[in-house]
Amino acid sequence: MSSTSKNSSTVVQLAVAVLGVACSFSFFAAYIVIPPAGIFSGLLAPFPALFSRFKFGMGTAVIITLGTTSILVAVFGMRAGLLYVGQCAFIALVMSELLVRKFGVVRSLIWTTLLNLVFYVIAALVFTFVTGKNIHLIAVQEINHSIAQAAGIYEKAGITGDELAAMKQSMTMAGALLIKIYPSLMTVMLIAMAGFNIALLKRFSPRWGFQLKVGEFSQFRNPEPLVWLLIFSGFALLAAYPVITVPALNVLVILSMLYFLQGLAVVTSVIARQMYSGILRAALYVMLIFQPYLAFVVAVVGIFDLWGDFRTPRKQENL
């Protein structure tokens, strides 16, 4: 390769890195500043570095990750930088490397999520050692503070009397549940973020000229023995000891999400065989957003898919 070609390639990679840093920072900054509306942008934050790993190489992905982390620390502080590393850096760098080495989507997701969680545990231990503060108590205080703020908003909106008391009681119960299951919710968030970026990468890979061997989501299936862990976790909730029920509840939340994904794959597979499948698929996603109870039905479909094999088309018999 001539020196002119090398220089041109370097300029392109630097331009891509600068653009990637700008995009990642913007996505994650929106996630920090406006959490409810910024959830979707938070999911997109790892994508510029993840995409650059496949298109331009690991060096560009590392530059984007380090550059974004540095700017986040400078603007929002060390906590924001560590949060970006914990949520995005592993997806952009570790998961991409596992996919390149053909670990497969499921194994890549599992290993990336586990390394993310290990990072969080180590960061929490270091924080506790350095500051002497209990990270769990801080999380509990944050949840209770958020519940109190929400109650204050409803009270300012003019809700009073029994209605306000019932609402405060419901929010208090929700807060108590969140305190128990926030580790599993964090795990679910990491899995969702990694899966979303893989789906996005798969969509763009043919257009941008790199290979990403990812199976169809409609064929996603959990390992069959996993259902026994689901059953065991459910029965463990009947125990009278929090040391048993709290871990079982967290495991149950994670497994419910995995079987929701399997159920969604089943429903997607069935919809794909129907006329106007695109419209039906869009309607399903909208209903899942506005009717959360439908997610429970989809998860049940995922569990019973182990025995029903709903994705296999039924042959009509002539009577």
C-alpha positions as CSV (number, residue, x, y, z in Angstrom):
1,M,0.0,0.0,0.0
2,S,1.4,3.4,-1.0
3,S,2.1,6.1,1.6
4,T,-0.7,8.3,0.0
5,S,-3.2,5.4,0.5
6,K,-2.1,4.9,4.1
7,N,-2.4,8.6,4.9
8,S,-5.9,8.7,3.3
9,S,-6.9,5.7,5.3
10,T,-5.6,7.3,8.5
11,V,-7.5,10.5,7.8
12,V,-10.7,8.5,7.2
13,Q,-10.3,6.6,10.5
14,L,-9.6,9.7,12.5
15,A,-12.7,11.4,11.0
16,V,-14.8,8.3,11.8
17,A,-13.4,8.3,15.4
18,V,-14.2,12.0,15.9
19,L,-17.8,11.5,14.5
20,G,-18.1,8.3,16.7
21,V,-17.1,10.2,19.8
22,A,-19.5,13.0,19.1
23,C,-22.4,10.5,18.5
24,S,-21.6,8.3,21.5
25,F,-21.3,11.4,23.8
26,S,-24.5,12.9,22.5
27,F,-26.5,9.6,23.0
28,F,-25.1,9.0,26.5
29,A,-25.4,12.7,27.6
30,A,-29.1,12.6,26.6
31,Y,-29.5,9.4,28.7
32,I,-28.0,11.1,31.7
33,V,-29.7,14.5,31.4
34,I,-33.2,13.3,30.5
35,P,-33.4,9.6,31.8
36,P,-37.0,8.8,30.8
37,A,-36.7,10.2,27.2
38,G,-33.1,9.3,27.0
39,I,-33.5,5.5,27.5
40,F,-33.5,4.9,23.8
41,S,-30.4,7.1,23.2
42,G,-28.7,5.2,26.0
43,L,-29.2,2.0,24.0
44,L,-27.6,3.6,21.0
45,A,-24.5,4.9,22.9
46,P,-22.3,1.8,22.3
47,F,-23.2,1.5,18.6
48,P,-20.7,3.9,17.0
49,A,-17.7,2.1,18.6
50,L,-19.3,-1.3,18.0
51,F,-19.9,-0.5,14.3
52,S,-16.4,0.9,13.9
53,R,-14.9,-2.3,15.3
54,F,-16.3,-4.2,12.4
55,K,-15.9,-1.6,9.7
56,F,-12.6,0.1,10.6
57,G,-10.9,-2.1,13.2
58,M,-10.3,-2.3,16.9
59,G,-8.1,0.8,17.0
60,T,-10.9,3.1,15.9
61,A,-13.4,1.5,18.4
62,V,-10.9,2.0,21.3
63,I,-10.4,5.6,20.3
64,I,-14.1,6.2,20.3
65,T,-14.6,4.5,23.6
66,L,-11.7,6.3,25.4
67,G,-12.6,9.7,23.8
68,T,-16.3,9.4,24.9
69,T,-15.3,8.4,28.4
70,S,-12.9,11.3,28.7
71,I,-15.4,13.9,27.6
72,L,-18.1,12.4,29.8
73,V,-15.8,12.6,32.8
74,A,-14.8,16.2,31.9
75,V,-18.5,17.3,31.5
76,F,-20.4,15.2,34.0
77,G,-17.8,13.8,36.4
78,M,-16.2,10.4,37.1
79,R,-19.5,8.7,37.9
80,A,-20.7,9.3,34.3
81,G,-17.5,8.0,32.9
82,L,-17.6,4.8,34.9
83,L,-21.3,4.3,34.0
84,Y,-20.4,4.6,30.3
85,V,-17.6,2.1,30.7
86,G,-19.8,-0.3,32.6
87,Q,-22.7,-0.1,30.2
88,C,-21.1,0.6,26.8
89,A,-17.4,-0.2,26.7
90,F,-17.8,-3.9,27.2
91,I,-20.5,-4.1,24.5
92,A,-18.4,-2.1,22.1
93,L,-15.1,-3.8,22.6
94,V,-15.5,-7.2,24.3
95,M,-18.7,-8.3,22.6
96,S,-17.5,-7.2,19.2
97,E,-14.3,-9.2,19.7
98,L,-16.2,-12.3,20.7
99,L,-18.5,-12.0,17.7
100,V,-15.4,-11.6,15.4
101,R,-13.9,-14.7,17.0
102,K,-17.2,-16.5,16.1
103,F,-18.3,-17.2,19.7
104,G,-21.9,-16.9,18.6
105,V,-24.6,-14.4,19.7
106,V,-25.8,-16.2,22.8
107,R,-22.3,-16.9,24.2
108,S,-21.1,-13.4,23.3
109,L,-24.2,-11.9,25.2
110,I,-23.6,-14.1,28.2
111,W,-19.9,-13.4,28.5
112,T,-20.3,-9.7,27.9
113,T,-23.1,-9.4,30.5
114,L,-21.0,-11.4,33.0
115,L,-18.0,-9.2,32.5
116,N,-20.2,-6.1,32.9
117,L,-21.5,-7.4,36.2
118,V,-18.0,-8.3,37.4
119,F,-17.0,-4.7,36.6
120,Y,-19.9,-3.3,38.6
121,V,-19.1,-5.5,41.6
122,I,-15.4,-4.5,41.6
123,A,-16.3,-0.8,41.2
124,A,-18.8,-1.1,44.1
125,L,-16.2,-2.8,46.3
126,V,-13.6,-0.2,45.4
127,F,-16.1,2.6,46.1
128,T,-16.9,1.1,49.5
129,F,-13.3,0.7,50.4
130,V,-12.3,4.2,49.3
131,T,-15.3,6.1,50.7
132,G,-16.5,3.8,53.5
133,K,-20.0,4.1,52.2
134,N,-22.4,1.2,51.6
135,I,-23.3,1.1,47.9
136,H,-26.5,-0.8,48.6
137,L,-27.7,1.8,51.1
138,I,-27.0,4.5,48.6
139,A,-29.1,2.6,46.0
140,V,-31.9,2.2,48.5
141,Q,-31.8,6.0,49.3
142,E,-31.9,6.8,45.6
143,I,-34.9,4.6,45.1
144,N,-36.7,6.0,48.1
145,H,-35.9,9.6,47.0
146,S,-37.3,8.9,43.6
147,I,-40.5,7.5,45.1
148,A,-40.8,10.6,47.3
149,Q,-40.3,12.9,44.4
150,A,-43.0,11.1,42.3
151,A,-45.4,11.4,45.2
152,G,-44.7,15.1,45.5
153,I,-45.4,15.6,41.8
154,Y,-48.8,13.9,42.1
155,E,-49.6,16.0,45.2
156,K,-48.7,19.2,43.4
157,A,-50.9,18.1,40.6
158,G,-53.9,18.3,42.9
159,I,-54.4,14.7,43.9
160,T,-55.5,14.6,47.6
161,G,-57.3,12.4,50.1
162,D,-57.7,8.7,49.8
163,E,-56.6,8.7,46.2
164,L,-53.3,10.2,47.1
165,A,-52.9,7.9,50.1
166,A,-53.6,4.8,47.9
167,M,-51.1,6.1,45.3
168,K,-48.4,6.7,47.9
169,Q,-49.0,3.2,49.3
170,S,-48.7,1.7,45.8
171,M,-45.5,3.6,45.1
172,T,-44.1,2.5,48.5
173,M,-44.7,-1.1,47.6
174,A,-43.2,-0.6,44.2
175,G,-40.1,0.9,45.8
176,A,-39.8,-2.0,48.3
177,L,-39.9,-4.4,45.3
178,L,-37.3,-2.3,43.4
179,I,-34.9,-2.5,46.3
180,K,-35.1,-6.2,46.2
181,I,-34.8,-6.7,42.4
182,Y,-32.6,-3.8,41.2
183,P,-29.6,-6.2,40.6
184,S,-31.7,-8.3,38.2
185,L,-33.1,-5.2,36.5
186,M,-29.6,-4.0,35.9
187,T,-28.7,-7.4,34.4
188,V,-31.8,-7.3,32.2
189,M,-30.9,-3.8,31.1
190,L,-27.4,-4.9,30.1
191,I,-28.8,-7.9,28.1
192,A,-31.3,-5.7,26.4
193,M,-28.6,-3.1,25.5
194,A,-26.3,-5.8,24.1
195,G,-29.1,-7.5,22.2
196,F,-30.4,-4.2,20.7
197,N,-26.9,-3.3,19.4
198,I,-26.5,-6.8,17.8
199,A,-29.8,-6.4,16.1
200,L,-28.9,-3.0,14.8
201,L,-25.5,-4.2,13.7
202,K,-27.0,-7.1,11.8
203,R,-29.3,-4.7,10.0
204,F,-26.5,-2.4,8.8
205,S,-23.9,-5.1,8.0
206,P,-25.0,-6.0,4.5
207,R,-25.2,-2.3,3.5
208,W,-21.7,-1.5,4.8
209,G,-20.0,-4.5,3.5
210,F,-18.9,-6.6,6.5
211,Q,-20.0,-10.1,7.5
212,L,-21.9,-10.7,10.7
213,K,-23.2,-14.2,11.1
214,V,-26.2,-13.9,13.3
215,G,-29.1,-16.3,13.2
216,E,-32.7,-15.2,12.8
217,F,-34.3,-13.9,16.0
218,S,-37.5,-15.8,15.2
219,Q,-35.5,-19.0,15.8
220,F,-34.3,-18.0,19.3
221,R,-34.7,-20.7,21.9
222,N,-33.5,-21.0,25.5
223,P,-31.7,-24.2,26.6
224,E,-34.4,-26.7,27.7
225,P,-32.8,-27.4,31.2
226,L,-33.3,-23.7,32.0
227,V,-37.0,-24.3,32.7
228,W,-36.0,-26.3,35.8
229,L,-34.2,-23.3,37.2
230,L,-37.3,-21.3,36.5
231,I,-39.5,-23.8,38.4
232,F,-37.0,-24.0,41.3
233,S,-36.8,-20.2,41.6
234,G,-40.6,-20.1,41.7
235,F,-40.9,-22.6,44.6
236,A,-38.0,-20.9,46.4
237,L,-40.2,-17.8,46.8
238,L,-42.4,-19.8,49.2
239,A,-39.5,-19.9,51.7
240,A,-39.8,-17.7,54.8
241,Y,-36.2,-16.4,54.7
242,P,-35.2,-13.3,52.7
243,V,-31.7,-14.8,52.1
244,I,-33.5,-17.4,49.9
245,T,-36.4,-15.4,48.5
246,V,-34.5,-12.3,47.4
247,P,-31.9,-14.1,45.2
248,A,-34.7,-16.4,43.9
249,L,-36.8,-13.3,42.9
250,N,-33.8,-11.8,41.1
251,V,-33.2,-15.1,39.2
252,L,-36.9,-15.3,38.3
253,V,-36.9,-11.7,36.9
254,I,-33.9,-12.6,34.6
255,L,-35.4,-15.9,33.5
256,S,-38.8,-14.2,32.8
257,M,-37.0,-11.8,30.5
258,L,-35.3,-14.7,28.7
259,Y,-38.6,-16.6,28.2
260,F,-40.2,-13.3,27.1
261,L,-37.6,-13.2,24.3
262,Q,-38.4,-16.7,23.4
263,G,-42.1,-16.0,23.4
264,L,-41.5,-12.9,21.2
265,A,-39.5,-15.0,18.8
266,V,-42.4,-17.5,18.6
267,V,-44.9,-14.7,18.0
268,T,-42.6,-13.1,15.4
269,S,-42.3,-16.4,13.6
270,V,-46.0,-16.9,13.5
271,I,-46.6,-13.3,12.3
272,A,-44.0,-13.7,9.5
273,R,-46.3,-16.3,7.9
274,Q,-49.3,-14.0,7.8
275,M,-50.4,-11.5,5.2
276,Y,-49.4,-7.9,6.2
277,S,-46.7,-9.3,8.5
278,G,-45.0,-5.9,8.8
279,I,-48.1,-4.1,10.0
280,L,-48.9,-6.9,12.5
281,R,-45.3,-6.8,13.8
282,A,-45.5,-3.1,14.3
283,A,-48.8,-3.4,16.1
284,L,-47.4,-6.0,18.4
285,Y,-44.5,-3.8,19.5
286,V,-46.9,-0.8,20.1
287,M,-49.2,-3.0,22.2
288,L,-46.2,-4.3,24.2
289,I,-45.3,-0.6,25.0
290,F,-48.8,0.5,26.0
291,Q,-50.0,-2.8,27.5
292,P,-47.3,-4.3,29.8
293,Y,-49.5,-7.2,30.8
294,L,-49.1,-8.5,27.3
295,A,-45.5,-9.1,28.1
296,F,-46.5,-11.7,30.7
297,V,-48.6,-13.5,28.0
298,V,-45.7,-13.5,25.6
299,A,-43.4,-14.9,28.3
300,V,-45.9,-17.7,29.0
301,V,-45.9,-18.5,25.3
302,G,-42.1,-18.8,25.5
303,I,-42.3,-21.2,28.4
304,F,-44.9,-23.5,26.7
305,D,-43.0,-23.4,23.4
306,L,-40.7,-26.1,25.1
307,W,-43.6,-28.5,24.7
308,G,-45.8,-26.9,22.1
309,D,-43.2,-26.2,19.3
310,F,-45.5,-23.4,18.1
311,R,-43.1,-22.3,15.3
312,T,-43.6,-25.5,13.3
313,P,-46.4,-24.9,10.7
314,R,-49.3,-27.3,11.3
315,K,-50.2,-29.4,8.3
316,Q,-53.9,-29.4,7.5
317,E,-55.3,-32.9,7.2
318,N,-58.0,-33.8,4.7
319,L,-61.0,-35.2,6.4
